[in-house]
Amino acid sequence: MQINAAVLEVFDFTSSMAAYSDHTMDIEEPEIQSYLEMHVMKALQDPSARTGYISSHTPWGRKVQQFHDKEIKLVDFGKELGETLFTYMAQAMDPCVLDMIVCEAQGEQPYLCILLCKAHDGYTHHLYSEEDGSLATKLVEHRVVLPTVTQKLYAFVSIKLSDMSIRLFEPKGEYDGEKMHFLEERIFQVTMNPSSKDTVKKVRTVVDRISKAHEQDGVAAMAKTKELLAKNAEVSDTLEARHIIEHVFGSNPIQREAAMKELAEEDLLEPLPVSRTYATKMGKQHKIKTDTGIEISFPVEYMNDREFIEISTNENGTLKIELKNISKITNK
């Protein structure tokens, strides 16, 4: 990922003022380039990001297209976006400083990215000499420190300029008494697909709820669900939840029908985009916790292999978990 140009706007909600730059940032320094690159790449992979497409018939859809066609400069685009966004956010934000970085990024495709970076207090050291020439040190507070590359951005938008597809995550704010996503609903006016994280969570919740409603512990069903998620990610970046349900509850028509009904209520009957990386990660391990406080994590494929783990029911109705073929135990 290469950052070709960037502009920085400052939203100071402690004084209800904003500052808009008339120039692009100097991004020639390797540290600045790396900082922006790493934040963009990390945000592009964030499973909480929702996806959709911007219509060129909307006001900001037209502006994005004009930027792509080089009819609008990045500085002008950033300033107008900042003024519009600040108008909405001024009502919603607690006193803080929020920097907006609008950048043109080049990967396999060109992107227009918007990074909202919420500043926080930080400290560093300062060296100084006393009057007698001796060395002294002290802590110095910095009131406006941007998030490090290991910290999550406040909000993020990426627009693939070749097809106007958009990925974004942002918290809700309140404007004129209405809670909303400003970037999604007011600026880009898009209908978004749920995030990979939300889609996977909803499917797992349906499976767990149906299993427990029919007096099952749901361990086998959940492990099977995770295994299917990982296998689907090997061949597709979309998920059809109905196929998961058909495999998990295939031998029980009553449970399958109940689960399908819940999928419909959650708007999960149509194929939805899901990050392959996230689905694979979520499908590797399964974790269970007993009512006695014991927690066990194991690869999902072991659930169907009695050579490694077996869960059975005792005569008194309690459960028994057997872990087999263990050659070594390590403390964690």
GIGIUR-V675809 format. One record per residue. N is the residue number from 0. RES is the residue in three letters. SS is DSSP state (a for helix, b for strand, c for the rest). Layout:
n = {N,N}
res = {RES,RES}
ss = {SS,SS}
This chain:
n = {0,1,2,3,4,5,6,7,8,9,10,11,12,13,14,15,16,17,18,19,20,21,22,23,24,25,26,27,28,29,30,31,32,33,34,35,36,37,38,39,40,41,42,43,44,45,46,47,48,49,50,51,52,53,54,55,56,57,58,59,60,61,62,63,64,65,66,67,68,69,70,71,72,73,74,75,76,77,78,79,80,81,82,83,84,85,86,87,88,89,90,91,92,93,94,95,96,97,98,99,100,101,102,103,104,105,106,107,108,109,110,111,112,113,114,115,116,117,118,119,120,121,122,123,124,125,126,127,128,129,130,131,132,133,134,135,136,137,138,139,140,141,142,143,144,145,146,147,148,149,150,151,152,153,154,155,156,157,158,159,160,161,162,163,164,165,166,167,168,169,170,171,172,173,174,175,176,177,178,179,180,181,182,183,184,185,186,187,188,189,190,191,192,193,194,195,196,197,198,199,200,201,202,203,204,205,206,207,208,209,210,211,212,213,214,215,216,217,218,219,220,221,222,223,224,225,226,227,228,229,230,231,232,233,234,235,236,237,238,239,240,241,242,243,244,245,246,247,248,249,250,251,252,253,254,255,256,257,258,259,260,261,262,263,264,265,266,267,268,269,270,271,272,273,274,275,276,277,278,279,280,281,282,283,284,285,286,287,288,289,290,291,292,293,294,295,296,297,298,299,300,301,302,303,304,305,306,307,308,309,310,311,312,313,314,315,316,317,318,319,320,321,322,323,324,325,326,327,328,329,330,331}
res = {MET,GLN,ILE,ASN,ALA,ALA,VAL,LEU,GLU,VAL,PHE,ASP,PHE,THR,SER,SER,MET,ALA,ALA,TYR,SER,ASP,HIS,THR,MET,ASP,ILE,GLU,GLU,PRO,GLU,ILE,GLN,SER,TYR,LEU,GLU,MET,HIS,VAL,MET,LYS,ALA,LEU,GLN,ASP,PRO,SER,ALA,ARG,THR,GLY,TYR,ILE,SER,SER,HIS,THR,PRO,TRP,GLY,ARG,LYS,VAL,GLN,GLN,PHE,HIS,ASP,LYS,GLU,ILE,LYS,LEU,VAL,ASP,PHE,GLY,LYS,GLU,LEU,GLY,GLU,THR,LEU,PHE,THR,TYR,MET,ALA,GLN,ALA,MET,ASP,PRO,CYS,VAL,LEU,ASP,MET,ILE,VAL,CYS,GLU,ALA,GLN,GLY,GLU,GLN,PRO,TYR,LEU,CYS,ILE,LEU,LEU,CYS,LYS,ALA,HIS,ASP,GLY,TYR,THR,HIS,HIS,LEU,TYR,SER,GLU,GLU,ASP,GLY,SER,LEU,ALA,THR,LYS,LEU,VAL,GLU,HIS,ARG,VAL,VAL,LEU,PRO,THR,VAL,THR,GLN,LYS,LEU,TYR,ALA,PHE,VAL,SER,ILE,LYS,LEU,SER,ASP,MET,SER,ILE,ARG,LEU,PHE,GLU,PRO,LYS,GLY,GLU,TYR,ASP,GLY,GLU,LYS,MET,HIS,PHE,LEU,GLU,GLU,ARG,ILE,PHE,GLN,VAL,THR,MET,ASN,PRO,SER,SER,LYS,ASP,THR,VAL,LYS,LYS,VAL,ARG,THR,VAL,VAL,ASP,ARG,ILE,SER,LYS,ALA,HIS,GLU,GLN,ASP,GLY,VAL,ALA,ALA,MET,ALA,LYS,THR,LYS,GLU,LEU,LEU,ALA,LYS,ASN,ALA,GLU,VAL,SER,ASP,THR,LEU,GLU,ALA,ARG,HIS,ILE,ILE,GLU,HIS,VAL,PHE,GLY,SER,ASN,PRO,ILE,GLN,ARG,GLU,ALA,ALA,MET,LYS,GLU,LEU,ALA,GLU,GLU,ASP,LEU,LEU,GLU,PRO,LEU,PRO,VAL,SER,ARG,THR,TYR,ALA,THR,LYS,MET,GLY,LYS,GLN,HIS,LYS,ILE,LYS,THR,ASP,THR,GLY,ILE,GLU,ILE,SER,PHE,PRO,VAL,GLU,TYR,MET,ASN,ASP,ARG,GLU,PHE,ILE,GLU,ILE,SER,THR,ASN,GLU,ASN,GLY,THR,LEU,LYS,ILE,GLU,LEU,LYS,ASN,ILE,SER,LYS,ILE,THR,ASN,LYS}
ss = {c,b,b,b,b,b,b,b,b,b,b,b,c,c,c,c,b,b,b,b,c,c,c,c,c,c,c,c,c,a,a,a,a,a,a,a,a,a,a,a,a,a,a,a,c,c,c,c,c,b,b,b,b,c,c,c,c,c,a,a,a,a,a,a,a,a,a,a,c,c,c,c,c,a,a,a,a,a,a,a,a,a,a,a,a,a,a,a,a,a,a,a,c,c,c,c,b,b,b,b,b,b,b,b,b,b,c,c,c,b,b,b,b,b,b,b,b,b,c,b,b,b,b,b,b,b,b,b,b,c,c,c,c,c,b,b,b,b,b,b,b,b,b,b,b,c,c,c,c,c,c,c,c,c,b,b,b,b,b,b,c,c,c,c,b,b,b,b,b,c,c,c,b,b,b,c,c,b,b,b,c,a,a,a,a,a,a,c,c,c,c,c,b,c,c,a,a,a,a,a,a,a,a,a,a,a,a,a,a,a,a,a,a,c,c,c,c,c,a,a,a,a,a,a,a,a,a,a,a,a,a,a,a,c,c,c,c,b,b,c,a,a,a,a,a,a,a,a,c,c,c,c,a,a,a,a,a,a,a,a,a,a,a,a,a,c,c,c,c,c,c,b,b,c,c,a,a,a,a,a,a,a,c,c,b,b,b,b,b,c,c,c,c,c,b,b,b,b,b,a,a,a,a,a,c,c,c,c,b,b,b,b,b,c,c,c,c,c,b,b,b,b,b,c,c,c,c,c,c,c,c,c}
